[in-house]
Amino acid sequence: MANENDATGIHHGGRFFDAERLSHMHDMMLFIRRFEEKAGQLYGLRKIGGFCHLCNGQEAICVGVHEAARPDDDFLTGYRDHGHILARGADPTAVMAELLGRAGGIVNGKGGSMHMFSAEHHFAGGNGIVGEQVPVALGFGFASRYRGDGRVTFCFMGDGAVNQGAVYESFNMAALWKLPVVFVVENNQYAMGTALNRASAETHLYKRGISFKVPGMQVDGMDVLEVVAQSAEARAHAASGEGPIILEMITYRYRGHSMSDPATYRSREEVDEWRAGRDPIARLQRQMIEIGMTDALQLKERDRAIKKRINEIARAAEAQPEPEPAEMWRHVYAQPIEGAYPYPGRAG
Ligand SMILES: Cc1ncc(C[n+]2csc(CCOP(=O)(O)OP(=O)(O)O)c2C)c(N)n1
């Protein structure tokens, strides 16, 4: 029968995901999960300083949206950015080194967790101010339309960020100018300790663009195949010249907001319900086993290999030196200004 799944792959949302692609998406989600766990461990050992926001539970969004995008589409995110930049293909040692404040970090050890950036990977951050990336994304969208390069801008924000005023100015302008932007709302149910229904009158966030004529879709953000299928639809809409679109991804973060959050505002049962019942990695694993392309033993083996690789990455990153002090003054101004630095002659 057509569209029947077998060991060669899975049909979903009018698409066929072959075994190789499924394997890749699985490994990438698991890699991000283990990477984040390692980052949490290193933070606990005080080897990572400053803020650190992990995305455990949200991996299907990082991987699924990337899978639907072109390599040269521009991505902008908030501060929960490690998973996204890894999915975009950045060198994980450089991302880990950035977390550890090392010279080989992806922004030379000067940005840390919240400020991942890579022009090569069309990844414009890593933004610490809630919602700041949204107006900036319009600039990327405008540039693409102006150049006619066919790129689409993917702009991620949280369910808290979606209440920022600048987000609505951006929805309006993006719609008015028909910019090729996909606004991805990662609705993980909480903005720090505030549950969505305590801060938002309209909790269906995909509807937030209605008065600006920005259409929206709600997506199960715990199902990576669904994320790919819907993101591809959204991308096609944005690229067609019809203007922006909102994708509300329903998801959950397993850890606290940041490393200093004991998450006492929600029950253990609630967290377990999402973890045990809706985990995106376990879900894909079940699907892969069901079609007979792998088994539990092989998956365990892959997990072991990924953990080993991440330990090696962490060791390599830790072995790097810290940035030279002079590096602090590089990248402050596009054109270094003589005498503008606190220490004379330290323009680096
Ligand atoms: C303009 C601004 N206001 C407040 C903060 C403090 N703050 C940091 S994260 C956060 C919650 C945002 O939650 P959400 O947008 O849902 O993203 P999530 O952390 O769930 O990924 C707040 C209020 C900030 N960084 N910037």
The ligand as an SDF file (V2000), in Angstrom:
LIG
                    3D

 26 27  0  0  0  0  0  0  0  0999 V2000
   13.3090   43.3010   28.2160 C   0  0  0  0  0  0  0  0  0  0  0  0
   13.5820   42.2600   29.2620 C   0  0  0  0  0  0  0  0  0  0  0  0
   12.7540   42.1510   30.3270 N   0  0  0  0  0  0  0  0  0  0  0  0
   12.9960   41.2130   31.2690 C   0  0  0  0  0  0  0  0  0  0  0  0
   14.0720   40.3690   31.1670 C   0  0  0  0  0  0  0  0  0  0  0  0
   14.2830   39.2920   32.2140 C   0  0  0  0  0  0  0  0  0  0  0  0
   13.9080   37.9880   31.6530 N   0  0  0  0  0  0  0  0  0  0  0  0
   14.8380   37.1620   31.1960 C   0  0  0  0  0  0  0  0  0  0  0  0
   14.1850   35.7860   30.5810 S   0  0  0  0  0  0  0  0  0  0  0  0
   12.6110   36.2620   30.9150 C   0  0  0  0  0  0  0  0  0  0  0  0
   11.4440   35.3630   30.5880 C   0  0  0  0  0  0  0  0  0  0  0  0
   11.1830   35.1950   29.1330 C   0  0  0  0  0  0  0  0  0  0  0  0
   10.4340   34.0290   28.9110 O   0  0  0  0  0  0  0  0  0  0  0  0
   10.0810   33.4750   27.4810 P   0  0  0  0  0  0  0  0  0  0  0  0
   10.0220   34.5750   26.5040 O   0  0  0  0  0  0  0  0  0  0  0  0
    8.8620   32.6350   27.6210 O   0  0  0  0  0  0  0  0  0  0  0  0
   11.3120   32.5640   27.0680 O   0  0  0  0  0  0  0  0  0  0  0  0
   11.8790   31.2340   27.7240 P   0  0  0  0  0  0  0  0  0  0  0  0
   12.8320   31.6430   28.8040 O   0  0  0  0  0  0  0  0  0  0  0  0
   10.7320   30.4450   28.2360 O   0  0  0  0  0  0  0  0  0  0  0  0
   12.6140   30.5280   26.6350 O   0  0  0  0  0  0  0  0  0  0  0  0
   12.6220   37.5110   31.5220 C   0  0  0  0  0  0  0  0  0  0  0  0
   11.4120   38.2100   31.9720 C   0  0  0  0  0  0  0  0  0  0  0  0
   14.9240   40.5200   30.0490 C   0  0  0  0  0  0  0  0  0  0  0  0
   15.9890   39.7360   29.8510 N   0  0  0  0  0  0  0  0  0  0  0  0
   14.6430   41.4420   29.1090 N   0  0  0  0  0  0  0  0  0  0  0  0
  1  2  1  0
  2  3  1  0
  2 26  2  0
  3  4  2  0
  4  5  1  0
  5  6  1  0
  5 24  2  0
  6  7  1  0
  7  8  2  0
  7 22  1  0
  8  9  1  0
  9 10  1  0
 10 11  1  0
 10 22  2  0
 11 12  1  0
 12 13  1  0
 13 14  1  0
 14 15  2  0
 14 16  1  0
 14 17  1  0
 17 18  1  0
 18 19  2  0
 18 20  1  0
 18 21  1  0
 22 23  1  0
 24 25  1  0
 24 26  1  0
M  CHG  1   7   1
M  END
$$$$
